[in-house]
Amino acid sequence: MSNSRTADKFVVRLPDGLRGRIFDVAASNRRSMNSEIIHRLERSIAVEVELDHQKNLVRILTARLDELEGAK
């Protein structure tokens, strides 16, 4: 990971109350707010990638089942 001087920076406008919620969750997880936000973004992206993979597998399996049922 980059150090803070070379890392990309991005300003985000948070809805009212969200900053405090992030602060509380980060504190309970013993992370900085920045680390908490990065952790959650990375986790949500990983979940989406996994869901896409699972949907693709379901499509493949469904197509294969259709093939097998058509062969009867």
Helices and strands as residue ranges (DSSP letters): H 18-28, H 33-70
